[in-house]
Amino acid sequence: MPLLQLSGIKKRFGATVALNGVSLAVEPGEVHALIGENGAGKSTLMNILSGGFPADSGEMHFSESPYAPAGPSDARSRGIAHIHQELSLCPHLSVAENILLGMEPSRYGVIDRAAMSTRARQLLNEFGCDHIVPEQIVASLSVPDQQVVEICRALASNARIILMDEPTSSLTQHSVQRLFRVIRQLRDQGVAIIYISHFLEEVREIADRYTVLRDGASVDTGSISPVSDSNLVAAMVGREVESIFTHHASPTHSGTDTPILEVRNLSFPPRLASASFDLYRGEVLGIGGLVGSGRTEMVRALFGLARASGTVKLSGREIRVSNVSSSEQIQNNFGYLSEDRKGEGLCLQMSIADNLTISRMSDFSRAGWIDAAKQKNASAKIIATLGIKTKSADTPALRLSGGNQQKVALGRLLHQNPDILLLDEPTRGVDIRSKSDIYKEIRALAAEGKAILMVSSYLPELLGICDRIAVMSRGRLSPARAVVSWTPQSIMEAAIGDAAPQQNAG
């Protein structure tokens, strides 16, 4: 008898059908991968299981008993913990308070803070993150470290089933392997894991069985080992899909070419020690390296979000990065895509149309008034270009799946139309077909003469669409070389090693 059995689960949100008949069986001590495109219903199903909202119809059985949680606390008390795709931490509380929220140890009705810190430290150490201090305020942590806290909170509940929705989206490769080790330990203890990921290599490494969702329904299930990636992708999108990477001829630059952006000795201690490179029109320059190596600090400094030192020239004109603002950089035709779409990339309560056009409202405003019809027309073109799944441009961004939110964040740059695009993890949390759409758009922008600087932790992405690659290691950027001179192994070796400061960039 399965530990969890779902049959015919349906859910609507107004006119939107989120789930249209999902059936799923999960055995004790198995890792069950739930895969599908953005908007296929994966997160909706996880929220139903964790008590976020009820199903409209269908049957659920947990441990051979009918299951219909009254809310998240009810689901947690019955043995189901949920690690959300978007972090759901309390930023003003400490690490220990977040990890043991609702499970605080107490003596005589008073919270035992010493015991709380001890338990939190134990969980952090098991995950290999003893650098995170239990008493530290969560808001002061990096996004990857906040992800670790989220995972430790689920582990603290001693759940029988753990729902993991894109748990590796902000983790370093080293932390991913630690997470997989923890998952295997839990599996050996009889805990079941429902694991959502858009990375098929992750699914193959950690999962025992899989279920594919498409358009809100379960369309395929079975053991992961005998099925091919092409069959999984075909089940997800309903057809065979060619390589997601667009074949292109990398541009070549001679010594007489003038770069649009020249960066020398850019520094923002303690993370960014020194970065020097040239960026040309019509190219995609990829930045590899480990999370926390200084990549994000580099692009934030270039966009005026950090007071850095160094020399930056735009078309030969020097920009004072020590006091330039992001609004000035927008005027200088820079565009920036943050790795944190929820905290920085989007105004979640605002409509898709407002999010897409907020960086350049001048196209449809006059005397302080916005022409809503023109705004919707412009938004509709971007929605179609990127394949954003929505009924209307008036839909709040909050109601979109994570992957579709990411496409809205990228769509804002399409409307802004900058000359230089700074992209930090542009396909985080995005499904395979959407990745393909985004890659094609990036290459199309490069073909139009845009200069693109792209930070990515996904090696196939760097090698698949970039023209040149440089690698950040311990805050120092290596010289950029043609993509053909890199391999996955050489990128990782450069990322783990201590890259020497370069004398010449380009």
Phi, psi and omega in degrees: 000126179299151175291323179229131180228122177243143181215121174062039182286128179232148178205132176239148169238094186064235180277353183271124176269108181274318178230135185227046177109070180259129175239139187204138176229128181235127181270157174299140176069030175235152172258115185250114181278133175248113187235156181163171180290166170299135181085004180285344178114007184297308182293325176299316178298318179296322179292327175293315180296326183266009174084013180295321174199159184276157171286153177283324179201169183109173182238142175229134175231132179234121182056044175069010178240149176304141186231121176208082186298140179283343180177177181302320180293326177293315179298318181296318181292336180268357172110020178238119179248148187233122171261109188284154175296313174267133184303136181237048181267165173262101190296336183275353180264165180284169177301311181298319180296323178290316183298321186251023180300121183084354180231026186296130174291144183217159175227122180056038177081004180246134181300130177270093186291330177294315178294324179297314180295322180296315180294318179296317180297322178299315180293319179295320179294321178298330179273356179079027182236057181287355175285344178275124183269127182304329182275355183289142177287133186299325181299337181276354182275156172290164179301316177300321180290326174296324177297321178298317179298319178300317180293317180297328178296321177293320180294330183292339185278355181053047184287156174271333174227130176244126179264117183245108182259101182051056185289343183261007188300333182240014185263149171290163179299323178297317179291328176300315179295325175295318177299316180297324177296317177296318179300317180295323177297317179296317178300318179294337178273001178095002178283137177265142179237126168258118194241117177259128176204146173268357180263108183295332178294326175293315180301316181294325183286326191245336188269151173264315180226171183217158168223134179257130172255138174218125181053040174083006181231150175280126187242347181199146177205158179157189177286141185284331189296319185276348186271142181274159177299320182297324177291322177296315180296318178298322177294324181291316188255352177085008179198167175289142180237132177285181179309134183285349181265134181278123178290135182208157175268118182293136178292150177248146183236130178265173180295344181268350179293143179258120178289149175283332181226126176240122182239128180227124173054041176292130186219138175212081184299152005268347187285317185257110182272312182194129177222129177224133178193164171245143177234130184251155173298143175082010180235158172247112178260114182270142177243110178265179179133169180282153173300132181091004183277351181116000182297311182296319178300326180295310182291326177294321177295319179296330181269002177085020179261002177213142181274094186257174173241163181125182182246126177231125179241132177250112184050042177086349181262127184284138176250130180277094184290348180287340180216013179285145179257164179295325178295323176293323179291327174297319176296331177277009178070036168264144171231143187229131173248113182285151174289341183255084185293328182285317183276328186231331190280335186222155165260094193298329182282344181274164182289164175301316182300316180294320179295321182292329190248001189296333181281345180209076179282348186298339181296333184223029176237146178213127180055034177086001180251142180261132173277099186298325181295315179295321179297317180293323178297316178296320180294321182298324180294318180290320178302318179290319182299316184265357179065040179288125183276106179201153177280332186205150174291347178278351180297133176298141180301333180301332185272359179273157171294163182302318181294322178288328172298319179298321180292327175295317179300319177290323180299330177301323178289327178297320179288320180297324175060053179282165176278328181240124180250123176256106187250116180255106182054064188291341182244022179298127177073021184249140183286173189297313180294321178293323174304315180300317179298317182292319178299317179298321181291322178298315179293325178295321178296319177297320179296333177281354180102006176288150175255126189236125174250118189236118174270132179208141174265356185262105188300317178303328179292313179300313184285338185273330186233352183274154175268319175227158180225137169235152185238132178267132177220120179051041175084002180242134183264130177287165171298146178280134178232158178304145186301330183293342181269001180250152170229164176306320181293316182292327177295315181292322178297319178292325181289322183279327180285182180254096183296131180286149177299135183269148178270327182232142177247173178121000000 
